[in-house]
């Protein structure tokens, strides 16, 4: 949602940030708590999002935008498909709240056609990337690899929760291990 007024845009950013934090922890967080965390009045929150469903829809779209924007930046940085995935995992570890929120609210089953379109586009792009990786030697079905990526991201969050180091999580080469059965850590007996 775009606003013509800078003050409303600032309020919207605060609302989405507070809602992301609160709803990721507790999907039933009341609007009064979200408005308090955002530092805006309840009337402002209700004027912008009259229902929880509208707020969740706006927040899912916001998360999709965040993920798309960050992943788009990776294309120019990646030296290879494998390097892209390493950068991708590191980025996803840093977008943990956005990814967890979307996972929790299952945007693919959301009634909004706009959200379904965006999710379908993201999945198609990921499958395209996996197919490119397959040309470089990955011998697994695309949809399976997409689900594997979600699992690796979750494993990285758990590691990150304990270790607090997204870069180290990405460098573990879990994706390479899962896809090829080979890993520099395995071959060097560091596990």
Buried (B, 14 or more C-beta within 10 A) or exposed (E): EEEEEEEBEEBBEBBBBBBBBBBBEEEEBEBEBBBBBBEBEEEBBEEBBEEBEEBBBBBBBBBBEBBBEBBEEBEEEBEEBBEBBBBBBBBBBBBBBBBBBBBEBEBEEBEBEEBBEBBEEBBEEBBEBBEEBBEEEBEBEBEEBBEBBEEBBBBBBEBBEEEEEBEBBBBBBBBBBBBBEEBEBEEEEEE
